[in-house]
Amino acid sequence: MLDEQWFKEYGEAFSRARDKSAFFDRYYHPQVTFMHPFKGTFHGKDALVTFWNAGKNAGHAGIHEILHFRNVLVQGGKVAAELDIEWRCFEDTDYLGPRRKGDVFWGKCAAFYDLKVGKFIRVQLYLNLVDPHREPHAFSDRQPPPLGMQ
């Protein structure tokens, strides 16, 4: 049943999954359209999983992405979420800019999900990268979890 708890479990599963191909089948419709504001639009399982699991400079290469939900609204077959995204670099990468192994960087995200037969069929992300040195107030209510997923 789609409710706030189910959606938060999705976020936890996404954050834990190293290989998104098995994860995909549980939550995403095979014909999904996923719109990322910096990386483009991905249609279908192969395109999206390739983006998530891709090699150097193509997708999430060199990073581990952790979702931190702030607000979630579930209504019928739609979800709106406000979240912080934490990216931990386990190798040098160019994901959303040049990063070094050991770097941690953050973004603020609004995400909108449409569902079909209980799975995400359309996802639209809005994302702002946050520099905690320039914007220390952005995460003043959050203590980043300790590094442990590297």
N, CA, C and O of each residue as an XYZ file, in Angstrom:
600
protein
N       0.843     -1.191      0.000
C       0.000      0.000      0.000
C       0.882      1.247      0.000
O       1.820      1.356      0.790
N       0.577      2.166     -0.877
C       1.345      3.397     -0.975
C       0.923      4.351      0.139
O      -0.211      4.828      0.178
N       1.860      4.613      1.036
C       1.671      5.604      2.078
C       3.039      6.191      2.406
O       4.045      5.811      1.806
N       3.071      7.103      3.346
C       4.326      7.767      3.671
C       5.389      6.767      4.142
O       6.561      6.900      3.789
N       4.991      5.779      4.928
C       5.951      4.782      5.406
C       6.543      3.977      4.243
O       7.751      3.741      4.209
N       5.704      3.558      3.296
C       6.185      2.824      2.116
C       7.206      3.660      1.357
O       8.238      3.154      0.917
N       6.904      4.949      1.210
C       7.798      5.820      0.462
C       9.123      5.998      1.200
O      10.179      6.003      0.568
N       9.087      6.141      2.497
C      10.331      6.263      3.270
C      11.139      4.965      3.198
O      12.369      5.000      3.173
N      10.451      3.825      3.166
C      11.158      2.547      2.983
C      11.830      2.506      1.613
O      12.933      1.978      1.471
N      11.163      3.062      0.611
C      11.780      3.197     -0.714
C      13.086      3.995     -0.603
O      14.118      3.577     -1.128
N      13.036      5.134      0.074
C      14.218      5.972      0.231
C      15.353      5.245      0.923
O      16.512      5.383      0.530
N      15.032      4.475      1.946
C      16.059      3.703      2.652
C      16.642      2.625      1.741
O      17.853      2.404      1.728
N      15.780      1.960      0.984
C      16.256      0.919      0.062
C      17.133      1.533     -1.028
O      18.161      0.962     -1.393
N      16.730      2.691     -1.550
C      17.534      3.376     -2.559
C      18.909      3.720     -1.994
O      19.929      3.507     -2.649
N      18.927      4.255     -0.771
C      20.181      4.672     -0.151
C      21.118      3.492      0.116
O      22.337      3.651      0.072
N      20.559      2.313      0.391
C      21.370      1.118      0.679
C      21.869      0.418     -0.574
O      22.940     -0.189     -0.560
N      21.108      0.496     -1.654
C      21.396     -0.311     -2.848
C      22.638      0.184     -3.577
O      22.704      1.340     -3.995
N      23.604     -0.685     -3.723
C      24.798     -0.361     -4.517
C      24.500     -0.587     -6.003
O      24.874      0.224     -6.850
N      23.830     -1.688     -6.304
C      23.430     -2.012     -7.674
C      21.935     -1.766     -7.770
O      21.142     -2.466     -7.142
N      21.558     -0.784     -8.547
C      20.152     -0.371     -8.617
C      19.302     -1.260     -9.518
O      18.088     -1.066     -9.571
N      19.879     -2.222    -10.227
C      19.089     -3.021    -11.161
C      18.052     -3.879    -10.434
O      16.911     -3.954    -10.890
N      18.398     -4.515     -9.342
C      17.422     -5.324     -8.595
C      16.429     -4.426     -7.864
O      15.241     -4.738     -7.784
N      16.912     -3.334     -7.343
C      16.083     -2.354     -6.646
C      15.003     -1.800     -7.575
O      13.862     -1.604     -7.157
N      15.361     -1.550     -8.827
C      14.468     -0.948     -9.806
C      13.149     -1.706     -9.896
O      12.083     -1.092     -9.850
N      13.202     -3.013    -10.021
C      12.004     -3.816    -10.260
C      10.981     -3.716     -9.140
O       9.784     -3.884     -9.375
N      11.435     -3.447     -7.944
C      10.510     -3.360     -6.809
C       9.712     -2.058     -6.816
O       8.552     -2.037     -6.404
N      10.330     -0.975     -7.282
C       9.705      0.344     -7.130
C       9.360      1.058     -8.439
O       8.498      1.937     -8.440
N       9.999      0.710     -9.535
C       9.830      1.459    -10.777
C       9.133      0.636    -11.851
O       9.392     -0.557    -12.014
N       8.255      1.294    -12.567
C       7.587      0.693    -13.714
C       8.612      0.551    -14.837
O       9.457      1.433    -14.994
N       8.569     -0.524    -15.624
C       9.561     -0.706    -16.698
C       9.581      0.427    -17.723
O      10.595      0.635    -18.390
N       8.477      1.161    -17.858
C       8.406      2.239    -18.845
C       8.520      3.623    -18.191
O       7.974      4.599    -18.706
N       9.214      3.706    -17.076
C       9.351      4.959    -16.340
C      10.029      6.048    -17.172
O      10.881      5.770    -18.016
N       9.634      7.276    -16.915
C      10.343      8.456    -17.397
C      10.874      9.171    -16.163
O      10.112      9.543    -15.271
N      12.196      9.359    -16.124
C      12.876      9.951    -14.974
C      13.588     11.207    -15.452
O      14.492     11.131    -16.285
N      13.182     12.376    -14.924
C      13.728     13.656    -15.372
C      14.644     14.241    -14.300
O      14.200     14.606    -13.211
N      15.924     14.322    -14.632
C      16.952     14.850    -13.744
C      17.350     16.231    -14.272
O      17.633     16.364    -15.463
N      17.380     17.256    -13.425
C      17.599     18.608    -13.940
C      18.986     18.861    -14.531
O      19.147     19.786    -15.328
N      19.990     18.064    -14.163
C      21.345     18.272    -14.672
C      21.785     17.182    -15.637
O      22.621     17.425    -16.508
N      21.233     15.985    -15.489
C      21.718     14.844    -16.265
C      20.799     14.438    -17.410
O      21.176     13.614    -18.243
N      19.596     15.008    -17.461
C      18.711     14.722    -18.579
C      17.541     13.822    -18.216
O      17.259     13.574    -17.043
N      16.870     13.342    -19.254
C      15.684     12.496    -19.101
C      16.028     11.080    -19.511
O      16.673     10.851    -20.534
N      15.588     10.138    -18.701
C      15.858      8.723    -18.932
C      14.531      8.001    -19.085
O      13.630      8.168    -18.263
N      14.409      7.199    -20.136
C      13.185      6.469    -20.419
C      13.447      4.971    -20.271
O      14.311      4.419    -20.952
N      12.707      4.322    -19.390
C      12.788      2.874    -19.250
C      13.880      2.399    -18.311
O      14.769      3.148    -17.906
N      13.772      1.122    -17.985
C      14.672      0.506    -17.015
C      16.131      0.591    -17.443
O      16.974      1.028    -16.659
N      16.446      0.188    -18.656
C      17.849      0.143    -19.079
C      18.519      1.507    -18.970
O      19.635      1.609    -18.460
N      17.863      2.536    -19.436
C      18.451      3.875    -19.408
C      18.657      4.360    -17.973
O      19.712      4.904    -17.649
N      17.662      4.166    -17.119
C      17.763      4.663    -15.751
C      18.777      3.869    -14.934
O      19.578      4.454    -14.205
N      18.750      2.559    -15.046
C      19.709      1.735    -14.297
C      21.131      2.008    -14.796
O      22.068      2.032    -13.999
N      21.297      2.211    -16.091
C      22.621      2.550    -16.615
C      23.101      3.871    -16.021
O      24.268      3.993    -15.648
N      22.218      4.856    -15.930
C      22.582      6.131    -15.301
C      23.003      5.904    -13.852
O      24.056      6.386    -13.434
N      22.206      5.183    -13.090
C      22.520      4.959    -11.674
C      23.805      4.154    -11.491
O      24.591      4.444    -10.590
N      24.025      3.149    -12.336
C      25.149      2.224    -12.147
C      26.323      2.502    -13.065
O      27.277      1.725    -13.099
N      26.269      3.610    -13.819
C      27.214      3.842    -14.912
C      28.655      4.013    -14.461
O      28.957      4.281    -13.298
N      29.517      3.845    -15.436
C      30.950      4.038    -15.238
C      31.327      5.506    -15.175
O      30.466      6.386    -15.141
N      32.596      5.747    -15.161
C      33.175      7.075    -14.941
C      32.511      8.155    -15.807
O      32.361      8.006    -17.019
N      32.124      9.234    -15.143
C      31.577     10.454    -15.749
C      30.218     10.289    -16.414
O      29.730     11.233    -17.037
N      29.600      9.134    -16.303
C      28.335      8.939    -16.993
C      27.137      9.080    -16.059
O      26.156      9.732    -16.416
N      27.195      8.504    -14.911
C      26.050      8.550    -14.008
C      26.513      8.837    -12.605
O      27.120      9.873    -12.334
N      26.226      7.922    -11.725
C      26.591      8.074    -10.318
C      27.970      7.481    -10.028
O      28.219      7.021     -8.914
N      28.844      7.484    -10.988
C      30.169      6.883    -10.822
C      30.909      7.531     -9.664
O      31.031      8.755     -9.599
N      31.400      6.704     -8.752
C      32.247      7.187     -7.672
C      31.540      7.774     -6.481
O      32.190      8.261     -5.557
N      30.214      7.741     -6.478
C      29.484      8.312     -5.345
C      28.497      7.311     -4.773
O      28.043      6.389     -5.451
N      28.186      7.520     -3.523
C      27.096      6.807     -2.866
C      26.083      7.875     -2.475
O      26.425      8.834     -1.783
N      24.845      7.713     -2.914
C      23.798      8.714     -2.724
C      22.883      8.276     -1.590
O      22.413      7.138     -1.559
N      22.634      9.196     -0.656
C      21.783      8.899      0.497
C      20.667      9.943      0.542
O      20.924     11.147      0.509
N      19.435      9.465      0.618
C      18.272     10.341      0.646
C      17.844     10.593      2.089
O      17.743      9.659      2.885
N      17.592     11.864      2.422
C      17.118     12.266      3.754
C      15.806     13.022      3.560
O      15.821     14.190      3.170
N      14.682     12.376      3.824
C      13.382     13.009      3.598
C      13.052     14.004      4.697
O      13.244     13.737      5.884
N      12.552     15.158      4.274
C      12.082     16.185      5.205
C      10.557     16.174      5.267
O       9.971     16.145      6.349
N       9.928     16.196      4.107
C       8.467     16.197      4.021
C       8.042     15.287      2.882
O       8.671     15.252      1.824
N       6.966     14.552      3.115
C       6.416     13.666      2.094
C       4.903     13.816      2.110
O       4.275     13.783      3.168
N       4.329     13.980      0.933
C       2.883     14.051      0.784
C       2.467     12.977     -0.220
O       2.925     12.964     -1.362
N       1.600     12.089      0.224
C       1.102     11.010     -0.629
C      -0.386     11.246     -0.832
O      -1.143     11.366      0.132
N      -0.799     11.310     -2.089
C      -2.206     11.528     -2.408
C      -2.557     10.692     -3.623
O      -2.090     10.967     -4.728
N      -3.372      9.678     -3.424
C      -3.741      8.822     -4.540
C      -2.516      8.182     -5.147
O      -1.734      7.549     -4.436
N      -2.332      8.330     -6.427
C      -1.188      7.753     -7.116
C      -0.059      8.740     -7.343
O       0.687      8.630     -8.316
N       0.063      9.708     -6.440
C       1.108     10.723     -6.587
C       1.830     10.927     -5.260
O       1.252     10.770     -4.185
N       3.111     11.282     -5.367
C       3.920     11.593     -4.194
C       4.678     12.880     -4.479
O       5.221     13.059     -5.569
N       4.715     13.774     -3.498
C       5.568     14.957     -3.538
C       6.490     14.861     -2.331
O       6.043     14.576     -1.219
N       7.763     15.096     -2.551
C       8.725     14.960     -1.456
C       9.730     16.100     -1.472
O      10.182     16.541     -2.528
N      10.063     16.562     -0.288
C      11.170     17.490     -0.090
C      12.252     16.694      0.616
O      11.994     16.045      1.629
N      13.463     16.743      0.081
C      14.523     15.956      0.683
C      15.871     16.619      0.522
O      16.085     17.462     -0.349
N      16.772     16.207      1.396
C      18.178     16.547      1.267
C      18.848     15.319      0.682
O      18.525     14.190      1.051
N      19.777     15.542     -0.227
C      20.532     14.436     -0.805
C      21.986     14.604     -0.389
O      22.581     15.671     -0.537
N      22.528     13.531      0.129
C      23.925     13.495      0.544
C      24.673     12.593     -0.432
O      24.274     11.453     -0.673
N      25.749     13.111     -0.982
C      26.587     12.321     -1.878
C      27.944     12.138     -1.221
O      28.601     13.113     -0.856
N      28.360     10.899     -1.074
C      29.668     10.575     -0.497
C      30.539      9.988     -1.592
O      30.167      9.004     -2.232
N      31.683     10.585     -1.802
C      32.579     10.138     -2.874
C      33.501      9.039     -2.359
O      34.265      9.248     -1.416
N      33.424      7.874     -2.983
C      34.320      6.785     -2.612
C      35.476      6.660     -3.601
O      36.340      5.794     -3.461
N      35.478      7.537     -4.601
C      36.612      7.666     -5.528
C      36.510      9.043     -6.158
O      35.479      9.704     -6.032
N      37.549      9.481     -6.827
C      37.489     10.742     -7.569
C      36.399     10.623     -8.632
O      36.269      9.581     -9.276
N      35.620     11.684     -8.817
C      34.503     11.640     -9.751
C      34.215     13.038    -10.284
O      34.670     14.034     -9.721
N      33.471     13.103    -11.351
C      33.006     14.375    -11.892
C      31.485     14.495    -11.786
O      30.870     15.258    -12.531
N      30.881     13.751    -10.870
C      29.426     13.801    -10.737
C      29.011     15.158    -10.176
O      29.348     15.488     -9.038
N      28.297     15.929    -10.949
C      27.831     17.272    -10.591
C      28.990     18.183    -10.203
O      28.860     19.028     -9.318
N      30.117     18.003    -10.872
C      31.306     18.817    -10.635
C      32.457     17.944    -10.170
O      32.241     16.825     -9.703
N      33.667     18.441    -10.292
C      34.821     17.631     -9.876
C      34.821     17.402     -8.365
O      34.659     18.335     -7.578
N      35.002     16.161     -7.987
C      34.988     15.762     -6.570
C      36.151     14.819     -6.316
O      36.612     14.125     -7.223
N      36.614     14.799     -5.093
C      37.714     13.930     -4.688
C      37.207     12.846     -3.741
O      36.235     13.041     -3.011
N      37.879     11.715     -3.768
C      37.581     10.628     -2.842
C      37.551     11.197     -1.423
O      38.454     11.925     -1.011
N      36.494     10.850     -0.687
C      36.328     11.348      0.674
C      35.459     12.583      0.783
O      34.996     12.908      1.876
N      35.218     13.293     -0.336
C      34.340     14.463     -0.300
C      32.908     14.041      0.013
O      32.468     12.952     -0.357
N      32.204     14.913      0.692
C      30.769     14.756      0.919
C      30.131     16.062      0.465
O      30.549     17.142      0.882
N      29.124     15.962     -0.385
C      28.426     17.166     -0.814
C      26.929     16.927     -0.765
O      26.468     15.786     -0.752
N      26.176     18.019     -0.738
C      24.740     17.975     -0.454
C      23.940     18.724     -1.504
O      24.446     19.608     -2.195
N      22.672     18.341     -1.600
C      21.718     19.056     -2.423
C      20.360     19.095     -1.746
O      20.030     18.244     -0.919
N      19.594     20.088     -2.110
C      18.193     20.183     -1.682
C      17.358     19.828     -2.895
O      17.613     20.306     -4.000
N      16.350     18.981     -2.681
C      15.604     18.440     -3.804
C      14.106     18.464     -3.522
O      13.662     18.221     -2.400
N      13.349     18.760     -4.556
C      11.909     18.525     -4.569
C      11.683     17.479     -5.647
O      12.203     17.592     -6.757
N      10.913     16.473     -5.316
C      10.698     15.370     -6.256
C       9.206     15.069     -6.336
O       8.499     15.061     -5.329
N       8.751     14.824     -7.552
C       7.345     14.517     -7.796
C       7.265     13.189     -8.534
O       7.921     12.990     -9.556
N       6.458     12.293     -8.005
C       6.348     10.928     -8.518
C       4.902     10.644     -8.892
O       3.986     10.955     -8.130
N       4.694     10.053    -10.067
C       3.394      9.515    -10.470
C       3.535      8.007    -10.475
O       4.576      7.475    -10.861
N       2.481      7.312    -10.044
C       2.524      5.859     -9.989
C       1.534      5.227    -10.955
O       0.488      5.791    -11.276
N       1.903      4.046    -11.400
C       1.037      3.219    -12.232
C       1.212      1.802    -11.715
O       2.337      1.316    -11.595
N       0.123      1.148    -11.414
C       0.110     -0.196    -10.826
C       1.107     -0.318     -9.665
O       1.834     -1.305     -9.553
N       1.123      0.710     -8.806
C       1.935      0.671     -7.598
C       3.423      0.900     -7.791
O       4.207      0.653     -6.875
N       3.833      1.376     -8.983
C       5.253      1.629     -9.242
C       5.413      2.997     -9.888
O       4.493      3.507    -10.528
N       6.594      3.585     -9.712
C       6.847      4.909    -10.272
C       6.900      4.837    -11.795
O       7.680      4.077    -12.369
N       6.054      5.645    -12.439
C       6.012      5.698    -13.900
C       6.609      7.013    -14.413
O       7.079      7.089    -15.548
N       6.585      8.039    -13.569
C       7.137      9.348    -13.945
C       7.729      9.987    -12.699
O       7.086     10.051    -11.651
N       8.969     10.462    -12.827
C       9.650     11.128    -11.714
C      10.256     12.423    -12.250
O      10.967     12.417    -13.255
N       9.968     13.525    -11.572
C      10.516     14.839    -11.933
C      11.272     15.376    -10.723
O      10.700     15.538     -9.645
N      12.559     15.650    -10.908
C      13.382     16.190     -9.820
C      13.692     17.655    -10.058
O      13.886     18.084    -11.196
N      13.736     18.420     -8.974
C      14.253     19.786     -8.957
C      15.347     19.778     -7.909
O      15.125     19.324     -6.786
N      16.521     20.272     -8.257
C      17.684     20.064     -7.406
C      18.556     21.312     -7.343
O      18.867     21.919     -8.367
N      18.941     21.680     -6.141
C      19.914     22.750     -5.918
C      21.070     22.174     -5.125
O      20.870     21.590     -4.060
N      22.267     22.336     -5.636
C      23.438     21.940     -4.869
C      23.661     22.971     -3.770
O      23.400     24.159     -3.959
N      24.142     22.512     -2.629
C      24.338     23.385     -1.479
C      25.788     23.297     -1.042
O      26.331     22.206     -0.867
N      26.405     24.447     -0.871
C      27.750     24.512     -0.316
C      27.611     24.821      1.171
O      27.295     25.956      1.528
N      27.839     23.836      2.056
C      27.623     24.067      3.482
C      28.561     25.128      4.063
O      28.273     25.682      5.124
N      29.675     25.419      3.391
C      30.573     26.466      3.866
C      30.015     27.850      3.558
O      30.246     28.805      4.300
N      29.282     27.944      2.460
C      28.670     29.228      2.085
C      27.261     29.363      2.638
O      26.777     30.473      2.856
N      26.606     28.235      2.862
C      25.225     28.239      3.340
C      25.096     27.342      4.569
O      24.388     26.336      4.508
N      25.756     27.671      5.684
C      25.719     26.781      6.847
C      24.314     26.611      7.418
O      24.033     25.609      8.076
N      23.430     27.576      7.173
C      22.058     27.480      7.663
C      21.242     26.410      6.933
O      20.213     25.965      7.441
N      21.686     26.003      5.767
C      20.906     25.070      4.945
C      20.658     23.755      5.657
O      19.624     23.121      5.446
N      21.588     23.340      6.494
C      21.436     22.068      7.191
C      21.581     22.255      8.699
O      22.012     21.339      9.400
N      21.226     23.423      9.194
C      21.420     23.713     10.608
C      20.611     22.790     11.509
O      20.969     22.595     12.671
N      19.540     22.227     10.998
C      18.724     21.321     11.813
C      19.115     19.864     11.611
O      18.440     18.973     12.127
N      20.171     19.604     10.884
C      20.554     18.222     10.576
C      22.020     18.022     10.901
O      22.877     18.819     10.519
N      22.286     16.956     11.604
C      23.648     16.489     11.796
C      23.882     15.419     10.751
O      23.204     14.391     10.771
N      24.810     15.623      9.847
C      25.071     14.570      8.861
C      25.464     13.276      9.564
O      26.227     13.303     10.530
N      24.950     12.145      9.089
C      25.318     10.875      9.692
C      26.802     10.614      9.487
O      27.395     11.147      8.549
N      27.406      9.812     10.340
C      28.836      9.534     10.190
C      29.113      8.790      8.900
O      28.281      8.027      8.410
N      30.289      9.025      8.364
C      30.703      8.302      7.166
C      30.823      6.834      7.507
O      31.405      6.480      8.533
N      30.285      5.983      6.669
C      30.371      4.555      6.924
C      30.046      3.745      5.677
O      30.175      2.521      5.669
N      29.626      4.433      4.635
C      29.205      3.733      3.423
C      30.279      3.810      2.350
O      30.003      3.531      1.184
N      31.505      4.185      2.724
C      32.552      4.338      1.702
C      33.177      3.012      1.389
O      34.078      2.937      0.553
